[in-house]
C-alpha cells in the first residue's frame, strides 16, 4: 500500500468490531425485513471518541477511519482534513481507510445509520470530525504534560510535533497509546475559522487516494483473489419480476473450471474458478422463465399512460393562491410537457461483492454504500447473529447512487449465493456491465406537465403536474422521505421553486411500475431542476425579460440562489460578453442538498446536435473544506450531466431493457468535454455536499441556450436519442 492510503491494522479492526458489540442496539432484523431501532442508547449521541476514528502509529502516521465510502467524491481527504486541522497534524502524516460496519460508532448523523448519500458526508461530519481531532490533541498534550512534568497550557502542537519551551518535543506516536486510554474531553475546544491552516485553503492538501489509484495498488472488489475463491455470475430474468420456471445446466456444467450451478431466489447462479468459465457457462444455460408477474410494458406504452395521467390533477403537494382562477383572468398561457427517460448509473466499476461464509461466522468485503442494512441482510439470510458477521467497506469505482440500495439487493444476492452452495469456500459475486445495465435500479421514468401565465410582463401563475415512480416505497427508508403518502424525492425542487409566483400549484401522480428504480446522482433534482429552469426561462422569454435579471427579480427572499446566480453572471460576463456568431448562452440555477449551483452554458449547433464549448459554474456549499475537490466535483458533475442529457436513456421493449453496454448507452467522450470554469462562493454557512449538486443546472442551461439560437427547447430527453457509440 502506498504512502498516502494505508489500511488500519487488523488488530485495530478487530478491536473496533469488539468495541462495537452494541451493534445490535442500533439495528435489528425483523421477519419482514430490516428495521432501525431509533431508541437505541447511542442512536442520538455523537461519537467523538478518537480511539474509534484514529489509528496513530509508532511512526507518527494518523489513519482516519472514514465512516463514508470513498468512490471518487473525496471523503477520505475531507475527513482527514477536518481531523488534521484540529489535531494540528502535518498533512504528510495523514492516511485514511474505511471504518468497519458499526452504526452505533459510525452512523451518518443525518440518516441515523451508517451510510453515504444525499451529498451528506462533509455536512454531517464537519463538527464531529473536528471534535475528534481536537479531543485527540488535548489527550496527547495531557500525556506529554504528565511525562514532561510541565503545565499543559505551555505545550504547543504544530505540524505533528508536540513542543515545550524547555526544548522537549515529540511526535504523536510516542504518546498515542497512553493518550487513547484517557477520558475523552466532553467538549473539546475548536479553532476559530480565522485560525484554519488546512480547511478552505487552496493547495493545502493533496487527495489521499490519488497515488494508489494511479499506480494500481488501490484494492477494489475485483482485485480480491483470496485462496479458493469462486467467481459467481447469476442469470437473471430478462424481464423485471420474471422467475425461473425450469432450467437445463448440462452444457454449462461441462465447461472446464465450473464448480457448481444452483438455483437462487432471483435466478440461476454459476460458480466457477474464474470469471470466464462462469461467463461461458452462464451463456450455455437453458432457462425457461415464468413471466406471469413480470413487467411487460414498453417505453412507448408507459409514456402514453404517464401522459394521460399528467392531464389530470394528482395528489396535492403544495398550493398557494389559485392557479385556475388566474388562468381564467387571461394573459398568455404557456403549456409545456417534459419527458425524462429511465437512466442507468453506469459507474466505471460494475456491481460486485465478496464473502467468506465459514458456517458460524461470515466476512464480506466490497464497496458498500449503506453498510448497516447490508450487514443486517447478510446476517439474516445466513441465519447468523449480526455480531458474527463482519462487513468491511473498500474502495469502489464510482456509484452515482447505484451502490446506495434501499432494497439491499446486492448484499441479499451475495448472501443467497453463499447459502446456496454452503459454507467453506469464499465467493466473489460479479455483475457484468450488461447485468448492471439491464437489471434495473434506474433513475425513474417521468413526465412533468407545466402550465404558466404571463401577464403585464410578469409570471403570475405556475402549475406543475408530475407523473413518476417512488424510489422509497416499500423500503426500510420509506419513512425518511414520505410525507402524506407521497415520496418527496419524486417532487423535491418542484414544490419549492426559488421564484416568487403568487399563484402556484404542484401535484403528483405516484405510479407503480414493475421496473426497480433507485437514487440517481442528485435524485429528484435530475428532472425537477430541468423542468423548473427550462420552464422559467420560457416564461421569462414570453415576458420579455432577461434570463438573469428576470430570475433575480423573483428571488428577493432567496439570497443564496441570487448569490450564485450573480456570481456566475459575473464570471461569464453575462451582460458584456460578445458571443461569437452561431453561438448562444443559457443559464440555470438549482439548489439541491442545501448546496446552490448556477451555471452558464455557451454552445453552438453542429451537424448532429448541440456542441457545448464552455460552462461557467458558481457554487455555494457553505464553508469550503477542500476547494480543489469542490471544483473537481463540479467539473465531473457537468461532464456526467452533459453526456446523459445528450445521449443517455434506457428503453424497454416489451418490458425488456434494450441497452446493455456503452455501445448503445452513449456516454460523453473526452473530446466533447467543454472547458469549465468554477468559482466557489465564499460562505460562513455550515458545509453542505458537492457530489451531486453540479448535475441539475447543466441540462436546462443547455436547453435554454438552444432556445436562444431560435431552436426548440428540448422537452423530451435525451436530446440526441439515436446517437450511439
Residue pairs with C-beta under 8 A, 6 or more apart in sequence:
1 7
1 212
1 217
2 211
2 212
2 215
2 217
3 211
4 95
4 206
4 208
4 209
4 210
4 211
4 212
5 76
5 95
5 96
5 97
5 208
5 209
5 211
5 212
5 217
5 218
6 61
6 63
6 95
6 96
6 97
7 63
7 97
8 16
8 55
8 63
8 65
8 97
9 55
12 55
13 100
13 392
16 52
16 65
16 99
16 100
16 102
16 105
17 100
17 102
17 390
19 52
19 105
20 100
20 102
20 104
20 105
21 387
22 40
22 41
22 42
22 104
23 101
23 102
23 103
23 104
23 375
23 386
23 387
24 385
24 386
24 387
25 37
25 40
25 41
25 42
25 43
25 104
26 36
26 37
26 40
26 42
26 43
26 102
26 103
26 104
26 107
26 113
26 372
27 34
27 36
27 37
27 103
27 113
27 372
27 373
27 375
27 376
27 386
28 35
28 37
28 376
29 376
29 377
29 379
29 380
29 386
33 476
34 373
34 376
34 377
34 380
34 408
34 476
35 476
36 112
36 113
36 372
36 476
37 43
38 112
40 104
42 104
42 105
43 104
43 107
43 112
46 109
46 128
46 131
47 53
47 104
47 105
47 106
47 107
47 128
48 128
48 131
48 132
48 135
48 184
48 188
49 105
49 132
49 135
49 184
50 132
50 133
50 135
50 136
50 139
50 179
50 180
50 184
51 180
52 65
52 105
52 106
53 64
53 65
53 83
53 99
53 129
53 132
54 62
54 63
54 64
54 65
54 83
54 132
54 136
55 62
55 63
55 65
55 97
56 62
56 63
56 136
56 172
56 173
56 176
56 180
57 63
57 173
57 176
58 173
58 174
58 176
59 173
60 93
60 160
60 171
60 172
60 173
61 93
61 94
61 95
61 173
62 80
62 83
62 84
62 87
62 89
62 93
62 94
62 95
62 160
62 172
63 95
63 96
63 97
64 76
64 79
64 80
64 83
64 94
64 95
64 96
64 97
64 129
65 96
65 97
65 98
65 99
65 100
65 106
66 75
66 76
66 79
66 80
66 96
66 97
66 98
66 99
67 79
67 99
67 106
67 107
67 108
67 114
67 125
68 75
68 79
68 108
68 116
68 121
68 125
69 75
69 98
69 116
69 367
69 368
69 369
69 393
69 396
69 399
69 403
70 76
70 96
70 98
70 209
70 395
70 396
71 347
71 367
71 369
71 395
71 396
71 397
71 398
71 399
71 403
72 397
72 398
72 636
73 121
73 629
73 633
73 690
73 691
74 207
74 626
74 629
74 632
74 633
75 116
75 121
75 122
76 96
76 207
76 208
76 209
77 96
77 205
77 206
77 207
77 208
77 209
77 626
77 629
78 121
78 122
78 125
78 625
78 626
78 629
79 96
79 121
79 125
79 129
80 94
80 95
80 96
80 205
80 208
81 198
81 199
81 205
81 625
81 626
82 125
82 126
82 129
82 130
82 132
82 133
82 199
82 625
83 89
83 94
83 129
83 130
83 132
83 133
83 136
84 90
84 91
84 94
84 133
84 198
84 205
85 130
85 133
85 191
85 196
85 197
85 198
85 199
86 130
86 131
86 132
86 133
86 134
86 137
86 188
86 190
86 191
87 133
87 134
87 136
87 137
87 157
87 172
88 137
88 157
88 158
88 159
88 160
89 133
89 159
89 160
89 172
90 159
90 160
90 161
91 198
91 204
91 205
91 206
93 160
93 172
94 208
95 208
96 208
96 209
98 392
98 393
98 394
98 395
99 105
99 106
99 114
99 393
100 106
100 390
100 391
100 392
100 393
101 114
101 368
101 371
101 372
101 374
101 375
101 390
101 391
101 392
101 393
102 114
103 112
103 113
103 114
103 371
103 372
106 114
107 113
107 114
107 372
108 114
108 115
108 116
108 117
108 120
108 124
109 124
109 125
109 128
110 118
110 120
110 123
110 124
111 117
111 120
111 480
113 370
113 372
113 373
114 370
114 371
114 372
115 369
115 370
115 371
115 372
115 373
115 404
116 369
116 370
116 404
117 369
117 370
117 401
117 404
117 519
118 523
118 593
118 689
118 692
119 592
119 593
119 595
119 688
119 689
119 690
119 691
119 692
119 693
120 593
120 689
121 689
121 691
122 625
122 687
122 688
122 689
122 690
123 593
123 594
123 622
123 686
123 687
123 688
123 689
126 623
126 625
126 686
126 687
127 190
130 190
130 191
131 188
131 190
134 185
134 188
134 189
134 190
134 191
135 184
135 185
135 188
136 179
137 157
137 188
138 185
138 188
138 189
139 179
139 180
139 182
139 184
139 185
140 157
140 162
140 172
140 175
140 176
140 179
141 152
141 155
141 157
141 162
142 152
142 179
142 182
143 175
143 178
143 179
143 182
144 152
144 155
144 162
144 164
144 168
144 170
144 175
145 151
145 152
145 154
145 155
147 175
148 155
148 164
148 166
148 168
150 164
150 166
150 168
154 164
154 165
155 162
155 163
155 164
156 162
156 163
156 164
157 163
160 171
160 172
161 169
161 170
161 171
162 169
162 170
162 171
162 172
162 175
163 169
193 199
193 200
193 623
193 684
197 204
198 204
198 205
199 623
199 625
200 623
200 624
200 625
200 627
201 627
202 627
202 628
203 628
205 626
207 628
207 629
209 218
209 395
211 217
212 218
213 395
218 395
219 394
219 395
220 349
220 367
220 394
220 395
220 396
220 397
221 349
221 352
221 353
221 354
221 365
221 366
221 367
221 394
221 396
221 428
222 349
222 352
222 428
222 430
224 354
224 365
224 428
226 354
226 356
226 426
228 425
228 426
229 354
229 425
229 426
229 427
229 428
230 259
230 271
230 272
230 273
230 421
230 425
230 426
230 427
230 428
231 271
231 272
231 273
231 274
231 275
231 277
231 278
231 427
231 428
231 430
232 269
232 270
232 271
232 272
232 278
232 417
232 427
232 428
232 429
232 430
233 269
233 270
233 272
233 275
233 278
233 279
233 282
233 429
233 430
233 431
233 432
233 435
234 264
234 266
234 267
234 268
234 269
234 270
234 282
234 413
234 417
234 429
234 435
235 267
235 268
235 269
235 270
235 282
235 285
235 287
236 266
236 267
236 435
236 439
237 243
237 244
237 266
237 267
237 289
237 291
237 294
238 289
238 438
238 656
238 657
239 289
239 291
239 294
239 295
239 296
239 654
239 655
239 656
240 294
240 295
240 440
240 514
240 515
240 516
240 655
241 291
241 293
241 294
241 295
241 514
242 289
242 290
242 291
242 293
242 294
243 289
243 290
243 293
244 263
244 267
244 268
244 287
244 288
244 289
244 290
245 287
245 288
245 289
245 290
246 287
246 288
247 263
247 268
247 285
247 286
247 287
247 288
248 285
248 286
248 287
249 261
249 268
249 281
249 285
249 286
251 284
251 285
251 286
252 258
252 261
252 270
252 281
252 282
252 284
252 285
253 261
253 281
255 272
255 277
255 280
255 281
255 284
256 277
257 272
257 273
257 274
257 276
257 277
257 278
258 270
258 271
258 272
258 273
258 277
258 278
258 281
259 271
259 272
259 273
260 271
260 421
261 268
261 269
261 270
261 271
261 281
261 285
262 268
262 269
262 271
262 417
262 420
262 421
263 269
263 420
264 413
264 416
264 417
264 420
265 416
266 413
266 416
267 287
268 282
268 285
268 287
269 417
269 420
269 421
270 278
270 281
270 282
270 285
271 278
271 417
271 421
271 427
272 278
272 281
275 430
278 430
279 432
291 655
294 514
294 655
295 513
295 514
295 515
295 652
295 655
296 654
296 655
297 305
297 513
297 652
297 654
297 655
298 651
298 652
298 653
298 654
298 655
299 341
299 342
299 445
299 651
299 652
299 653
302 445
302 513
302 652
303 339
303 445
303 447
305 511
306 339
306 445
306 446
306 447
306 467
306 468
306 509
306 511
307 337
307 447
307 467
309 447
309 467
309 509
309 511
310 337
310 447
310 448
310 449
310 465
310 466
310 467
310 509
311 449
311 465
312 465
312 509
313 465
313 507
314 465
314 466
314 467
314 507
314 508
314 509
314 510
315 484
315 485
315 486
315 507
315 508
315 509
315 510
316 505
316 506
316 507
317 486
317 491
317 494
317 495
317 506
317 507
317 508
318 495
318 496
318 504
318 505
318 506
319 504
319 505
319 506
320 501
320 502
320 503
320 504
320 505
321 461
321 502
321 503
321 504
322 503
323 451
323 461
323 462
323 463
323 503
323 504
323 505
325 503
326 453
326 460
326 461
326 502
326 503
327 333
327 451
327 453
327 461
329 453
329 455
330 455
331 453
331 454
331 455
331 456
331 460
332 453
332 454
332 455
332 542
333 451
333 452
333 453
334 450
334 451
334 452
334 453
334 454
334 538
334 539
334 542
335 449
335 450
335 451
336 449
336 450
336 534
336 535
336 538
336 715
337 447
337 448
337 449
337 450
337 715
338 447
338 448
338 450
338 527
338 530
338 531
338 534
338 535
338 715
338 716
338 717
339 446
339 447
339 715
339 716
339 717
340 443
340 444
340 445
340 446
340 447
340 448
340 526
340 527
340 530
340 717
341 445
341 648
341 649
341 650
341 651
341 717
341 718
342 442
342 443
342 444
342 445
342 515
342 517
342 649
342 650
342 651
342 652
343 442
343 443
343 520
343 526
343 644
343 648
343 649
343 650
344 436
344 437
344 442
344 443
344 648
344 650
344 659
344 665
345 398
345 399
345 400
345 401
345 402
345 436
345 441
345 442
345 443
345 518
345 520
345 521
346 400
346 436
346 437
346 648
346 662
346 665
346 667
347 396
347 397
347 398
347 399
347 400
347 402
347 403
348 397
348 398
349 367
349 396
349 397
349 398
350 430
350 431
350 432
350 433
350 435
350 436
351 402
351 403
351 410
351 431
351 435
351 436
352 366
352 428
352 429
352 430
352 431
353 364
353 365
353 366
353 368
353 410
353 411
353 414
353 428
353 429
354 364
354 365
354 366
354 426
354 427
354 428
354 429
355 362
355 363
355 364
355 365
355 378
355 414
355 415
355 418
355 426
355 427
355 429
356 362
356 363
356 364
356 425
356 426
356 427
357 382
357 415
357 418
357 419
357 423
357 424
358 423
358 424
359 423
359 424
360 384
360 388
361 384
361 388
361 389
361 390
362 378
362 379
362 382
362 384
362 388
362 389
362 390
362 415
362 418
363 389
363 390
363 391
363 392
364 374
364 378
364 389
364 390
364 391
364 392
364 411
364 414
365 391
365 392
365 393
365 394
366 393
366 394
366 396
366 410
366 414
367 393
367 394
367 395
367 396
367 397
367 399
367 403
368 374
368 391
368 393
368 403
368 411
369 396
369 399
369 403
369 404
369 405
370 403
370 404
370 405
370 408
371 391
371 393
373 405
373 408
373 411
373 476
374 391
374 405
374 408
374 410
374 411
375 386
375 389
375 391
375 411
376 386
376 408
377 408
377 411
377 412
377 415
378 384
378 389
378 391
378 411
378 414
378 415
379 385
379 386
379 388
379 389
380 415
381 412
381 415
381 416
381 419
382 389
382 415
382 418
382 419
396 403
400 520
400 521
400 640
401 443
401 518
401 519
401 520
401 521
401 523
402 436
402 441
402 518
403 410
404 518
404 519
405 411
405 441
405 518
406 471
406 472
406 475
406 476
406 477
406 518
406 519
407 441
407 475
407 516
409 441
409 516
410 429
413 429
414 427
414 429
417 427
417 429
418 427
421 427
431 439
433 660
433 661
433 662
434 660
434 661
437 650
437 657
437 659
437 660
437 661
437 665
438 656
438 657
438 659
438 660
440 515
440 516
440 517
440 657
441 516
441 517
441 518
442 515
442 516
442 517
442 518
442 520
442 650
443 517
443 518
443 520
443 526
443 527
444 468
444 469
444 471
444 490
444 517
445 468
445 469
445 513
445 515
446 466
446 467
446 468
446 469
446 490
446 527
447 466
447 467
447 468
448 464
448 465
448 466
448 467
448 494
448 527
448 528
448 531
449 464
449 465
449 467
450 462
450 463
450 464
450 531
450 535
451 461
451 462
451 463
452 459
452 461
452 462
452 463
452 535
452 538
452 539
453 459
453 460
453 461
453 503
454 460
454 539
454 542
454 543
457 543
457 544
457 545
458 543
459 499
459 501
459 536
459 539
459 540
459 543
459 554
460 501
460 502
460 503
461 501
461 502
461 503
461 504
462 497
462 499
462 501
462 503
462 504
462 505
462 535
462 539
463 504
463 505
463 506
464 494
464 505
464 506
464 507
464 531
464 532
464 535
465 507
465 508
465 509
466 490
466 491
466 494
466 506
466 507
466 508
466 509
466 528
467 508
467 509
467 511
468 490
468 508
468 509
468 510
468 511
468 527
469 490
469 510
469 511
469 512
469 513
469 515
469 517
470 486
470 487
470 489
470 490
470 510
470 517
471 481
471 487
471 489
471 490
471 517
471 518
471 519
471 523
472 478
472 480
472 481
472 482
472 487
472 489
473 482
473 487
473 510
473 512
478 487
481 487
481 488
481 489
482 488
485 510
486 508
486 510
487 510
488 495
488 524
489 519
489 523
489 524
490 508
490 510
490 524
491 506
491 508
491 524
491 528
492 523
492 524
492 525
492 528
492 592
493 524
493 525
493 528
493 529
493 532
493 590
493 591
493 592
493 696
494 506
494 524
494 528
494 531
494 532
495 506
497 504
497 532
497 536
498 551
498 554
498 555
498 558
498 561
498 589
498 591
499 536
499 551
499 554
499 555
500 554
500 555
500 556
500 557
501 554
514 655
515 652
520 526
521 637
521 640
521 691
521 692
521 695
522 529
522 592
522 593
522 637
522 692
522 693
522 695
522 696
523 592
523 692
525 590
525 592
525 692
525 693
525 695
525 696
526 695
526 696
528 696
529 588
529 590
529 592
529 696
529 697
529 699
529 700
530 645
530 696
530 699
530 700
530 703
530 717
532 590
532 700
533 588
533 589
533 590
533 697
533 700
533 701
533 704
534 588
534 699
534 700
534 703
534 704
534 713
534 714
534 715
536 550
536 551
537 547
537 586
537 587
537 588
537 700
537 703
537 704
537 707
537 713
538 707
538 713
540 546
540 547
540 550
540 551
541 547
541 707
543 550
545 553
547 586
547 587
547 704
548 565
548 569
548 574
548 587
551 565
551 587
551 589
552 562
552 565
552 566
555 561
555 562
555 565
560 591
560 596
560 620
560 685
561 589
561 591
561 596
561 598
563 596
563 620
563 681
564 589
564 596
564 597
564 598
564 618
564 619
564 620
564 681
565 587
565 589
565 598
565 618
567 598
567 618
567 620
567 679
567 681
568 574
568 587
568 589
568 598
568 599
568 600
568 616
568 617
568 618
568 679
569 575
569 587
569 598
569 600
571 600
571 616
571 617
571 618
571 677
571 679
572 585
572 600
572 602
572 616
574 585
574 587
574 600
577 585
579 585
579 602
580 604
582 604
582 605
582 709
583 602
583 603
583 604
583 613
583 709
584 602
584 603
584 604
584 705
584 706
584 708
584 709
585 600
585 601
585 602
585 603
585 705
585 708
586 600
586 601
586 603
586 700
586 701
586 702
586 703
586 704
586 705
586 706
586 707
586 708
587 598
587 599
587 600
587 601
587 701
587 704
588 598
588 599
588 696
588 697
588 698
588 699
588 700
588 701
588 704
589 596
589 597
589 598
589 599
589 697
590 596
590 597
590 598
590 693
590 696
590 697
590 700
591 597
591 693
592 692
592 693
592 696
593 688
593 689
593 692
593 693
594 622
594 688
594 689
595 619
595 620
595 621
595 622
595 688
595 689
595 690
595 693
596 619
596 620
596 621
596 681
596 693
597 617
597 618
597 619
597 620
597 634
597 693
597 694
597 696
597 697
598 617
598 618
598 697
599 615
599 616
599 617
599 618
599 638
599 697
599 698
599 701
600 615
600 616
600 701
601 612
601 614
601 615
601 674
601 698
601 701
601 702
601 704
601 705
602 612
602 613
602 614
602 615
602 705
603 610
603 611
603 612
603 613
603 702
603 705
603 706
603 709
604 610
604 611
604 613
604 709
605 611
605 706
605 709
605 711
608 720
608 723
609 646
609 719
609 720
609 723
610 646
610 702
610 705
610 706
610 719
611 672
612 642
612 672
612 674
612 702
613 674
613 675
614 674
614 675
614 676
614 677
615 638
615 674
615 675
615 676
615 677
615 698
615 701
616 676
616 677
616 678
616 679
617 634
617 638
617 676
617 677
617 678
617 679
617 694
617 697
618 678
618 679
618 681
619 630
619 634
619 678
619 679
619 680
619 681
619 690
619 693
619 694
620 680
620 681
620 683
620 685
621 630
621 680
621 683
621 687
621 688
621 689
621 690
621 693
622 683
622 684
622 685
622 686
622 687
622 688
623 683
623 684
623 685
623 686
623 687
624 630
624 680
624 682
624 683
624 687
625 687
627 680
629 690
630 678
630 680
630 690
631 678
631 680
633 690
633 691
633 694
634 676
634 678
634 690
634 694
635 676
635 678
635 694
636 694
637 691
637 692
637 693
637 694
637 695
637 698
638 674
638 676
638 694
638 695
638 698
639 668
639 673
640 668
640 695
641 694
641 695
641 696
641 698
641 699
642 668
642 672
642 673
642 674
642 698
642 702
643 666
643 667
643 668
643 672
644 699
644 717
644 718
645 698
645 699
645 702
645 714
645 717
645 718
645 719
646 666
646 668
646 718
646 719
646 720
646 723
647 665
647 666
647 667
647 668
647 718
647 719
647 720
647 721
647 723
647 724
648 665
648 666
648 667
648 718
649 659
649 665
649 717
649 718
649 721
650 657
650 658
650 659
650 665
651 657
651 658
651 659
652 658
658 664
659 665
662 725
663 724
663 725
664 724
664 725
666 723
666 724
666 725
699 717
702 714
702 719
703 713
703 714
704 713
706 712
706 713
706 714
707 713
